Amino acid sequence: MKLKKTTIVMLCIIGLMLLVNLFARLCTPAADFYIMHIFPLISGFWSRITGLFPFSVGEWMIVVGVVLLILLVPGYVVLLKIVKKDDRPKAASIYGHVYGWIFTWLSVIVTMHFTVLYQGTSLSKQLGDVTYEDADVLEVVQKLVDTANEEAKYVARDEDGYFAMTDELMPEAKNCMQRLAVMYPQFRGWYPNAKPIFHSYFFSQQNLLGIYYPHTLEANYNPVVYPVNLPVIICHEYTHLKGNIFEDEAGYYAFLACMTSASHDFRYSGCVSALEYLNLDFTDDPAAQAKYEEIIATLSPEVRKDMYTFVPPDYWESHANEEVIPTTIVKNTADAVVDTSLRVNGVPEGKQSYRGMVALLLHYYIGADAAE
């Protein structure tokens, strides 16, 4: 049986995407060129289109995609029952082609907006392997503690003493990215407004602060998170729109972007985020652990109140009626999917790669000073 021309076209496109993935893995300079010079143009174009909509287009496309996947087999069965017998081959062909083109489109999007980005030279590779002692980590922790304590004096708080955002979030986040671009030209250019996700409870169950949708090239954030997280989240998601796909580096760049700001809200958000990465996991030495705890003990009560606070204190209780799938199942499934995705795309550490931000922070505070 001869394949129809449209089927051949679909197979050729999918095959081409497989070759693009292979070539990107084998030729890092080509991936670097694409990330630096081509992807920002693609991102800017699609971000302007999806930016015309006030809601997250990507989120609702995911919903539609899940529905289409669920209906794949039942829809086919129903279709064959409602059409005339003589028309069934044609109807089946059309049905198959609709799903075929959806799959073909996804193969292009996932390749060009996601998997190829993992094949570029990471910042960690550019900096090289640098070994730091426990004393270096403790020095950085002390600097961040001092800065966080100072910034905490100038941020607003509600009647219960919790952080309250007062500066304009989106304009300042864009300004931060433009200032970051002075150090890292990759981040030059236009940025859309980041969009709040609608299904916030489901995302909160996964401990997701923000999400990058490669099929719509949107920066999205979870609007119910504790406000101290918002500045660093928005900057984090913005880095993805410029081709930075590595999560540890996105966290690092977001920290740097926030620290360029004159806004106490942004600087404080950056410090709190960085401190949450620099915990006791860095050492097995009891003396270093004791010193770490001694430094952390100097954090002001306000900073302590804000650290490791994902959502407002009463969030889970007040939204318990929204739970459809148990949170444990949602979180474990999401963790497994993220971990697998990272490993498949050439990040052998999986979710542990998020810890790479610690090394980048150490380079920023210690390595840069040593190089001068």
Long-range contacts (C-beta under 8 A, 24 or more apart in sequence): 4-93, 6-97, 6-100, 7-97, 7-100, 10-100, 10-101, 10-103, 10-104, 13-104, 13-107, 13-108, 14-103, 14-104, 14-107, 17-107, 17-108, 17-110, 17-111, 17-112, 20-111, 20-112, 20-116, 21-111, 21-115, 21-116, 24-115, 24-116, 24-119, 25-119, 25-346, 28-119, 28-120, 28-121, 31-116, 31-117, 31-119, 31-120, 31-121, 32-120, 32-121, 34-116, 34-120, 35-116, 35-117, 35-120, 35-186, 35-243, 36-186, 36-243, 39-112, 39-113, 39-117, 39-242, 39-243, 40-186, 40-188, 40-189, 40-242, 40-243, 42-112, 42-113, 42-217, 43-113, 43-217, 43-241, 43-242, 43-243, 44-189, 44-190, 46-216, 46-217, 47-190, 47-191, 47-192, 47-217, 47-218, 47-241, 48-190, 48-192, 50-192, 50-216, 50-217, 50-218, 51-192, 51-193, 51-218, 54-195, 55-195, 55-198, 56-195, 56-196, 56-197, 56-198, 56-213, 56-216, 56-218, 56-220, 57-213, 57-216, 57-218, 58-213, 58-215, 58-216, 58-218, 58-220, 59-197, 59-198, 59-199, 59-213, 59-220, 60-198, 61-213, 61-215, 61-216, 62-213, 68-99, 68-102, 72-99, 106-215, 109-214, 109-215, 110-214, 113-214, 113-215, 113-217, 114-214, 114-245, 114-345, 115-345, 117-243, 117-244, 117-245, 118-245, 118-246, 118-345, 118-346, 118-347, 119-346, 120-243, 120-245, 122-246, 122-249, 123-246, 123-249, 123-252, 123-360, 124-246, 124-248, 124-249, 124-356, 124-359, 124-360, 127-360, 127-363, 127-367, 130-359, 130-362, 130-363, 130-367, 132-359, 132-362, 132-366, 132-367, 134-282, 134-283, 134-285, 134-288, 135-288, 136-362, 136-366, 137-278, 137-282, 137-283, 137-288, 137-292, 137-358, 137-362, 138-288, 138-291, 138-292, 138-295, 139-365, 139-366, 140-278, 140-361, 140-362, 140-365, 140-366, 141-275, 141-278, 141-292, 141-295, 141-296, 142-295, 143-365, 144-271, 144-274, 144-275, 144-278, 145-275, 145-295, 145-296, 145-298, 145-299, 145-303, 147-267, 147-271, 148-268, 148-271, 148-272, 148-275, 148-299, 148-300, 148-303, 149-298, 149-299, 149-300, 149-303, 151-264, 151-267, 151-268, 151-271, 152-268, 152-300, 152-302, 152-303, 152-306, 154-264, 154-268, 155-264, 155-265, 155-268, 157-302, 161-302, 161-305, 162-226, 162-305, 162-306, 162-312, 162-313, 163-226, 163-227, 163-228, 163-268, 163-305, 163-306, 164-227, 165-227, 165-228, 165-230, 165-231, 165-265, 166-265, 167-263, 167-264, 167-265, 167-266, 169-230, 169-231, 169-234, 170-194, 170-234, 172-231, 172-261, 172-263, 172-266, 173-231, 173-234, 173-235, 173-238, 173-257, 173-266, 174-238, 175-261, 176-231, 176-235, 176-257, 176-258, 176-260, 176-261, 176-266, 177-235, 177-238, 177-239, 177-257, 179-257, 179-260, 179-261, 180-235, 180-253, 180-256, 180-257, 180-260, 183-256, 184-253, 186-242, 186-243, 186-244, 187-238, 187-239, 187-242, 187-253, 189-242, 191-219, 191-238, 191-241, 192-218, 192-219, 192-241, 194-218, 194-219, 194-220, 194-221, 194-234, 194-237, 194-238, 195-219, 195-220, 195-221, 196-220, 196-221, 196-222, 196-223, 197-221, 197-222, 197-223, 200-224, 201-319, 201-322, 201-323, 202-324, 202-330, 204-310, 204-311, 204-315, 204-319, 205-323, 205-325, 205-327, 205-330, 205-331, 205-334, 206-330, 206-331, 206-334, 207-310, 207-331, 207-334, 208-334, 209-233, 209-236, 209-310, 210-234, 210-236, 210-237, 211-237, 212-237, 212-240, 212-241, 217-241, 224-311, 224-312, 224-315, 225-310, 225-311, 226-306, 226-309, 226-310, 226-311, 226-312, 228-268, 228-269, 228-272, 228-306, 228-309, 229-269, 229-273, 229-310, 230-269, 231-258, 231-261, 231-263, 231-265, 231-266, 231-269, 231-270, 232-258, 232-266, 232-269, 232-270, 232-272, 232-273, 246-347, 246-353, 246-356, 247-342, 247-353, 247-354, 248-353, 248-354, 248-355, 248-356, 248-357, 248-360, 249-356, 249-357, 249-360, 251-277, 251-354, 251-357, 252-357, 252-360, 252-361, 252-364, 255-357, 255-361, 256-364, 272-303, 272-306, 272-307, 274-357, 274-361, 275-303, 275-307, 276-307, 276-308, 277-354, 277-355, 277-357, 277-358, 277-361, 278-358, 278-361, 281-355, 282-358
